[in-house]
Amino acid sequence: MKHIHYLDQEPEKVEIDGAKGASMRHLITEKDGAPNFNMRVLSIERGGQGPNHSHPWEHEFFVLSGKGIGEVDNKEANLKQGDVLYVPPDVQHCMRATEAMEVI
């Protein structure tokens, strides 16, 4: 069992090309014995963004706080606290914060 408060996990700056003002807290990973699942909290400063990228696995996002735009396969969705966004595998996606955001 692992039990932590997410703020106790140090954030790491997102260094991928295209990222700006974004950091990530890795909460549950393969280091915790979870080979098929990662739980992370992405924090994006107002005016910042995550990288525009794709990968062979899907993403499920839940907006904890803030507002922004989720772009999936060149389609945009306005996001706010409580919203959910699904990204299929191998599809380009990114998030841009119009106000500071935290996303699982």
Number of C-alpha atoms within 10 A of each C-alpha: 4 7 7 9 7 13 10 9 13 12 18 13 15 20 13 12 10 13 19 19 18 27 21 19 20 16 21 17 14 10 8 11 11 11 10 7 10 13 12 17 22 23 27 28 18 18 14 21 25 24 19 17 14 18 12 9 10 12 15 11 17 17 20 18 18 20 22 24 18 22 18 20 13 10 10 13 12 14 22 19 15 12 14 14 14 12 19 16 12 13 17 17 21 20 25 27 25 19 17 18 26 21 22 18
